[in-house]
């Protein structure tokens, strides 16, 4: 692990900061020569998912593709057998991503199961070959929904995708609504463990850290092309080191969330410190369009941080921000 971190740092600080020109949309037609092929080449030297996220981000020509790489590696961290696979998490429904909002059902049918329901917002859904689907399997003794995750191919009968309009930022990254119309599920396609506690809940932290890694990789390339100061690159290297280390520990631990809160503030400060005026106009204009991506779920992140401090028994000792 330590040697891979050094390899990552050497790449961010020493390799030529050259990004391949990539297509504007992640469509099936563009894919063979587009983001996925470029992602695969960029991650080849690394064995950890966070190392692959850094390497892929450094190779991308825009924030949207760096995000797509970080998201993909976060899923592979969550489910290691997804490594090298185009995949997507199907969790969010019309009522949100909380267990009580989950209406998609996994129903027993003879010696197998079927999926019935709808996921309203699936990142990279059209691009994925494999889907991780969070579904309800009943309620517990307290009338709380019990969830499990199934892994099925996107091409399975009974799975239908409807493309959503591009978002105002990172429009290269597609999203879809996915409908499950009695799609067959075999017993060995049901992943072990509680669907919320062991998959959805930790993924929030895992995704934050892997996307941060991929965006830091991209920022290193952009900053170096803009002739950033040595001090800025030293700050970036320090932040990359902390991000790499934190991505390897237990994502649900309160101490992890507190450390992530500190990393996130340093990350935002570093983004603001990049010499954007010295960056080429195309990259700069794309980033100005895409910057809102970095503010998504900021309220949820702050709530998670408050809960983490409470679990550590230190909430009353933390002064309020001015």
C-alpha positions as CSV (number, residue, x, y, z in Angstrom):
1,X,0.0,0.0,0.0
2,X,2.8,2.5,1.0
3,X,4.7,1.8,-2.2
4,X,1.5,2.4,-4.3
5,X,1.0,5.8,-2.5
6,X,4.5,6.8,-3.5
7,X,3.8,5.7,-7.1
8,X,0.6,7.9,-7.1
9,X,2.5,10.9,-5.8
10,X,5.3,10.5,-8.3
11,X,2.7,10.4,-11.1
12,X,0.8,13.5,-9.9
13,X,4.0,15.5,-9.4
14,X,6.3,14.1,-12.1
15,X,4.6,12.5,-15.0
16,X,3.8,14.7,-18.0
17,X,0.5,16.5,-17.3
18,X,-1.2,15.5,-20.6
19,X,-4.9,14.7,-20.8
20,X,-6.3,12.8,-23.8
21,X,-9.1,14.6,-25.7
22,X,-12.3,12.6,-24.9
23,X,-15.8,12.6,-26.4
24,X,-18.4,14.9,-25.1
25,X,-20.9,12.2,-24.2
26,X,-20.6,8.7,-22.7
27,X,-22.6,6.9,-25.4
28,X,-22.2,3.4,-26.6
29,X,-20.9,4.6,-29.9
30,X,-18.2,6.7,-28.2
31,X,-17.2,4.2,-25.5
32,X,-14.6,2.0,-27.3
33,X,-12.4,5.1,-27.9
34,X,-13.7,7.2,-25.0
35,X,-13.7,7.5,-21.3
36,X,-13.9,3.8,-20.3
37,X,-11.0,2.7,-22.5
38,X,-8.9,5.6,-21.3
39,X,-9.9,4.8,-17.7
40,X,-8.8,1.2,-18.1
41,X,-5.4,2.3,-19.4
42,X,-4.9,4.8,-16.7
43,X,-5.7,2.5,-13.8
44,X,-3.6,-0.5,-15.0
45,X,-0.5,0.2,-12.8
46,X,-2.5,0.3,-9.5
47,X,-3.9,-2.4,-7.3
48,X,-6.0,-0.4,-4.8
49,X,-9.3,1.3,-5.8
50,X,-8.1,4.7,-4.4
51,X,-4.8,4.4,-6.3
52,X,-6.8,3.7,-9.5
53,X,-9.0,6.7,-8.8
54,X,-6.0,9.0,-8.5
55,X,-4.4,7.6,-11.7
56,X,-7.6,7.9,-13.7
57,X,-8.3,11.4,-12.6
58,X,-4.8,12.5,-13.6
59,X,-5.4,11.2,-17.1
60,X,-8.8,12.9,-17.8
61,X,-9.4,16.1,-19.6
62,X,-12.3,17.4,-17.5
63,X,-14.0,17.2,-14.1
64,X,-16.9,15.1,-15.3
65,X,-14.8,12.2,-16.5
66,X,-12.6,12.4,-13.3
67,X,-15.9,12.0,-11.3
68,X,-17.0,9.0,-13.4
69,X,-13.7,7.3,-12.7
70,X,-13.9,8.0,-9.0
71,X,-17.5,6.8,-8.8
72,X,-16.6,3.6,-10.7
73,X,-13.7,2.8,-8.4
74,X,-15.8,3.5,-5.3
75,X,-18.2,0.8,-6.4
76,X,-15.3,-1.6,-6.9
77,X,-14.2,-0.8,-3.4
78,X,-17.7,-1.5,-2.1
79,X,-18.0,-4.8,-4.1
80,X,-14.5,-5.9,-5.1
81,X,-15.7,-8.3,-7.8
82,X,-16.8,-5.2,-9.8
83,X,-13.2,-4.2,-10.4
84,X,-12.8,-3.6,-14.1
85,X,-16.5,-3.7,-14.7
86,X,-18.8,-0.9,-15.9
87,X,-21.3,-0.7,-13.1
88,X,-23.9,1.5,-11.4
89,X,-25.7,1.7,-8.1
90,X,-29.5,1.7,-8.2
91,X,-30.6,3.1,-4.9
92,X,-32.3,6.5,-5.2
93,X,-36.1,6.4,-5.7
94,X,-38.7,9.2,-6.1
95,X,-38.8,9.6,-2.3
96,X,-35.0,9.7,-1.9
97,X,-32.4,7.2,-0.7
98,X,-33.5,6.5,2.8
99,X,-34.7,2.9,3.6
100,X,-38.3,4.2,4.1
101,X,-38.3,5.6,0.6
102,X,-37.4,2.2,-1.0
103,X,-40.4,0.7,-2.8
104,X,-38.5,-1.5,-5.2
105,X,-39.2,-5.1,-4.1
106,X,-37.4,-8.4,-4.4
107,X,-40.1,-11.0,-4.5
108,X,-39.7,-14.8,-4.2
109,X,-41.0,-16.8,-7.2
110,X,-40.6,-20.6,-6.9
111,X,-36.8,-21.2,-6.7
112,X,-35.7,-17.7,-7.7
113,X,-36.7,-14.1,-7.2
114,X,-37.9,-11.1,-9.3
115,X,-37.4,-7.4,-9.1
116,X,-40.3,-5.0,-9.3
117,X,-40.0,-1.2,-9.0
118,X,-38.3,1.9,-10.2
119,X,-35.0,3.7,-9.5
120,X,-35.3,7.4,-10.4
121,X,-31.7,8.6,-10.7
122,X,-29.0,6.1,-11.6
123,X,-25.5,7.6,-12.4
124,X,-23.9,5.9,-15.5
125,X,-27.0,3.7,-15.7
126,X,-27.0,3.6,-19.5
127,X,-23.3,3.0,-19.6
128,X,-23.2,0.1,-17.1
129,X,-23.0,-3.6,-17.8
130,X,-23.8,-4.5,-14.2
131,X,-26.4,-3.0,-11.8
132,X,-26.3,-3.1,-8.0
133,X,-30.0,-2.8,-7.0
134,X,-31.2,-2.0,-3.5
135,X,-34.5,-3.7,-2.9
136,X,-37.0,-4.3,-0.1
137,X,-37.5,-7.9,1.1
138,X,-40.0,-7.2,3.9
139,X,-40.1,-5.5,7.3
140,X,-38.5,-6.4,10.6
141,X,-40.2,-6.7,14.1
142,X,-40.3,-2.9,14.4
143,X,-41.9,-2.4,11.0
144,X,-38.7,-1.1,9.4
145,X,-38.0,-2.1,5.9
146,X,-35.4,-4.8,5.4
147,X,-33.1,-4.2,2.4
148,X,-30.8,-6.3,0.3
149,X,-28.6,-5.7,-2.7
150,X,-28.7,-7.7,-5.9
151,X,-26.2,-7.7,-8.7
152,X,-27.7,-8.3,-12.2
153,X,-26.7,-7.5,-15.8
154,X,-28.3,-4.4,-17.3
155,X,-29.2,-6.4,-20.4
156,X,-31.5,-8.8,-18.4
157,X,-35.1,-9.1,-19.5
158,X,-37.3,-7.0,-17.4
159,X,-34.8,-4.2,-16.9
160,X,-35.7,-1.1,-18.8
161,X,-33.7,2.2,-18.8
162,X,-35.0,5.6,-19.7
163,X,-32.4,8.3,-20.3
164,X,-32.7,11.4,-18.2
165,X,-31.9,14.9,-19.6
166,X,-28.3,15.9,-19.1
167,X,-27.6,17.8,-15.9
168,X,-26.5,21.5,-16.1
169,X,-23.1,20.5,-14.9
170,X,-20.9,17.5,-16.0
171,X,-23.4,16.8,-18.9
172,X,-21.0,14.1,-20.2
173,X,-22.0,11.8,-17.3
174,X,-25.4,10.3,-18.1
175,X,-28.1,9.4,-15.7
176,X,-31.1,7.2,-16.2
177,X,-34.4,6.1,-14.6
178,X,-34.3,2.3,-14.4
179,X,-37.5,0.2,-14.3
180,X,-37.6,-3.4,-13.0
181,X,-40.6,-5.2,-14.6
182,X,-40.3,-8.6,-13.0
183,X,-36.6,-9.0,-13.8
184,X,-35.3,-12.5,-12.8
185,X,-32.9,-12.7,-9.9
186,X,-31.0,-15.9,-9.0
187,X,-30.2,-16.7,-5.4
188,X,-26.4,-16.3,-6.0
189,X,-27.0,-12.8,-7.4
190,X,-28.2,-11.6,-3.9
191,X,-25.3,-10.1,-2.0
192,X,-24.8,-11.0,1.6
193,X,-25.5,-8.5,4.3
194,X,-27.9,-5.7,5.1
195,X,-28.5,-3.6,2.0
196,X,-28.5,-0.3,3.8
197,X,-26.0,-0.7,6.6
198,X,-23.4,-2.6,4.6
199,X,-23.8,-1.0,1.1
200,X,-25.8,2.2,0.8
201,X,-24.6,3.8,4.1
202,X,-20.8,3.1,3.7
203,X,-21.0,4.0,0.0
204,X,-21.6,7.7,0.9
205,X,-18.2,7.9,2.5
206,X,-16.4,5.6,0.1
207,X,-17.7,7.7,-2.8
208,X,-16.6,10.9,-1.2
209,X,-13.1,9.7,-0.8
210,X,-12.7,8.1,-4.2
211,X,-14.2,11.1,-6.0
212,X,-11.9,13.4,-4.0
213,X,-9.0,11.2,-5.1
214,X,-9.9,11.3,-8.8
215,X,-10.6,15.1,-8.7
216,X,-7.2,15.6,-6.9
217,X,-5.6,13.7,-9.7
218,X,-7.3,15.9,-12.3
219,X,-6.4,19.0,-10.3
220,X,-2.7,18.0,-10.2
221,X,-2.6,17.8,-14.0
222,X,-4.5,21.0,-14.4
223,X,-2.5,23.0,-11.9
224,X,0.8,21.8,-13.4
225,X,-0.3,22.8,-16.9
226,X,-1.1,26.2,-15.3
227,X,2.3,26.4,-13.8
228,X,1.1,26.3,-10.2
229,X,3.5,27.2,-7.4
230,X,5.6,24.6,-5.7
231,X,3.7,25.4,-2.5
232,X,0.3,24.5,-4.0
233,X,1.6,21.2,-5.3
234,X,3.1,20.4,-1.9
235,X,-0.3,21.1,-0.4
236,X,-1.9,18.9,-3.0
237,X,0.5,16.1,-2.3
238,X,-0.2,16.3,1.4
239,X,-3.9,16.2,0.8
240,X,-3.6,13.3,-1.6
241,X,-1.6,11.3,1.0
242,X,-4.3,11.8,3.6
243,X,-7.1,10.9,1.2
244,X,-5.3,7.7,0.1
245,X,-4.8,6.7,3.8
246,X,-8.4,7.5,4.8
247,X,-9.9,5.5,1.9
248,X,-8.3,2.3,3.3
249,X,-10.0,2.5,6.7
250,X,-13.5,1.6,8.0
251,X,-15.9,4.0,6.3
252,X,-18.6,3.9,9.0
253,X,-16.3,4.8,11.9
254,X,-17.1,8.2,13.5
255,X,-13.4,9.1,13.5
256,X,-13.2,8.5,9.8
257,X,-16.1,11.0,9.2
258,X,-14.4,13.6,11.4
259,X,-11.1,13.2,9.5
260,X,-13.1,13.4,6.2
261,X,-14.6,16.7,7.4
262,X,-11.2,18.2,7.8
263,X,-10.0,16.8,4.4
264,X,-13.0,18.3,2.7
265,X,-12.3,21.8,3.9
266,X,-8.7,21.5,2.8
267,X,-9.9,20.2,-0.5
268,X,-12.2,23.1,-1.1
269,X,-9.4,25.6,-0.2
270,X,-7.1,23.9,-2.7
271,X,-9.6,24.0,-5.5
272,X,-9.9,27.8,-4.9
273,X,-6.1,28.1,-4.9
274,X,-5.5,26.6,-8.4
275,X,-4.3,29.4,-10.8
276,X,-7.4,29.1,-13.0
277,X,-6.5,32.3,-14.9
278,X,-3.4,30.5,-16.2
279,X,-5.3,27.4,-17.3
280,X,-6.4,27.0,-21.0
281,X,-9.8,28.6,-21.7
282,X,-11.6,25.3,-22.6
283,X,-10.6,23.6,-19.3
284,X,-11.4,26.8,-17.3
285,X,-14.8,27.3,-18.9
286,X,-15.8,23.6,-18.4
287,X,-14.7,23.8,-14.7
288,X,-16.8,27.0,-14.2
289,X,-19.8,25.1,-15.6
290,X,-19.1,21.9,-13.6
291,X,-18.0,23.4,-10.2
292,X,-21.5,22.9,-8.6
293,X,-20.7,19.1,-8.7
294,X,-18.4,19.7,-5.8
295,X,-21.2,21.1,-3.6
296,X,-23.6,18.2,-4.1
297,X,-24.7,16.6,-0.8
298,X,-22.9,19.3,1.3
299,X,-25.8,19.4,3.7
300,X,-25.8,15.6,4.1
301,X,-22.0,15.7,4.6
302,X,-22.4,18.3,7.4
303,X,-25.1,16.2,9.1
304,X,-22.9,13.2,9.0
305,X,-20.1,15.2,10.6
306,X,-22.3,16.4,13.4
307,X,-23.4,12.8,14.1
308,X,-19.8,11.6,14.1
309,X,-18.8,14.2,16.7
310,X,-21.8,13.1,18.8
311,X,-20.8,9.5,18.6
312,X,-17.3,10.4,19.8
313,X,-18.9,12.1,22.8
314,X,-17.3,15.4,22.0
315,X,-20.2,17.4,20.5
316,X,-20.5,19.6,23.6
317,X,-16.8,20.4,23.4
318,X,-16.8,21.5,19.8
319,X,-17.2,25.3,19.5
320,X,-19.6,26.6,16.9
321,X,-18.1,28.1,13.8
322,X,-18.2,31.9,13.8
